[in-house]
Amino acid sequence: MLTVLRNSWALLLGIMLLMLGNGMQGTLLGIRGGIEGFSTTQMSYVMSAYFLGFLFGSRMTPEMLRRVGHVRVFAALGSMISAVLVLYAAAPDWMAWAAMRVVIGFSFSGVYITAESWLNDASTNETRGQALSLYMIMQMIGIVAAQAMLNMGDPSGYILFVIPSVLVSLAFTPILLSVAQAPAFETTKPLSFVALYRASPLGCVGMFLLGGVFSAQFGMSSVWGTQAGLSVRNISIFVAAIYVGGLVFQYPIGWASDRIGRRMLVLGLSALGGVVMLWATIFDLGFISLLVVAVLMGGISNPLYSLLVAYTNDFLDNSDMAAASAGLIFINGLGAITGPLITGWIMEKIGPNGYFLFMGILFLALALYAGWRMTRRRAAPAAHVGAFAPLSPTASALAVEAVMEAAQDSGDEPAA
């Protein structure tokens, strides 16, 4: 682990600064939108726009990298992110914000792909798993720290929009001054969505449903907090608690996944998530109870993402992993686009607790589907089951592919 940190510290530091900027702008817009008088429905369009841009970026960035190279793509997209972060405050109009969110989602997707390709190229087969774990940890640290920085200024002013812009600009300095020669970006063998669904119906359906959960968490948490009357301080603590749970729960659930059936674990975690969300929907909870809900929400959804990737991987050949990872990311992105839109609609109908109700429905739907799939197909043979590897929902297809390959390699090793 220390070797990985020594070799990739500049890239990891840059990623953490990027996540500081991204984490601040996501929460800040929800708070500022309430100050500007935007409706919940309008803010749901703004938040959904990010995931639309992110989806386009995941499809278009590989071709951009092949045409003009990693350094130019990285620098160009970084410049757009920094500019948009400042322009939010200069154009407080929800339609302008939605357009800018498409741009910033596209740009962040491209930046993640470029950074992960550098990290993947700098790692060996023996260190790749550790490198990706450190990468996920730095992402989570950046998002959590971003919530604390929201308390450094007035959300109705300008300074909180300037800070993430500066952080993003600074993020590119250590990365661009330290990276080695850009790696080649290879074209992957295509895999149709029908073939991917046949390989793992649970993986495909689960990734779509979790896309809605993640986008509600990332995009609508601050909108919910504003509508519920929480202070900026409490909103920032609530959002931070989601990501703390996502980081802390990855490893014990990963340990359990390598020892019990993955579908049973998916079913159990999804059912628990549904119960927790419905509890938060029905009862008027105090702030401490809401923090418990936030930790469980993130602590269930993030490991579920990694579990579904690992489960899908159990039914794939090595030659299909690259295309499968891209397909799973695309399916997750489709779900993410719909998440804020449906969440906003439900919140308009029943109030702030519609935020929890939407995620509760998705969790319970995943639990029911996982239970049904257990009656339709036997689990993968133990010899074909790879190891669990933690993943962030913001990971690109490149990182997912690397994790799938590393997990399958470790799964092929004989047990001690």
Secondary structure, 3 states (H helix, E strand, C coil): CHHHHHHHHHHHHHHHHHHHHHHHHHHHHHHHHHHHCCCHHHHHHHHHHHHHHHHHHHHHHHHHHHHHCHHHHHHHHHHHHHHHHHHHHHCCCHHHHHHHHHHHHHHHHHHHHHHHHHHHHHCCCCCHHHHHHHHHHHHHHHHHHHHHHHHHCCCCCCHHHHHHHHHHHHHHHHHHHHCCCCCCCCCCCCCCHHHHHHHCHHHHHHHHHHHHHHHHHHHHHHHHHHHCCCCHHHHHHHHHHHHHHHHHCHHHHHHHHCCCCHHHHHHHHHHHHHHHHHHHHHCCCCHHHHHHHHHHHHHHHHHHHHHHHHHHHCCCCHHHHHHHHHHHHHHHHHHHHHHHHHHHHHHHHHCCCHHHHHHHHHHHHHHHHHHHHHCCCCCCCHHHCCCCCCCCCCCCHHHHHHHHHHHHHHHHCCCC
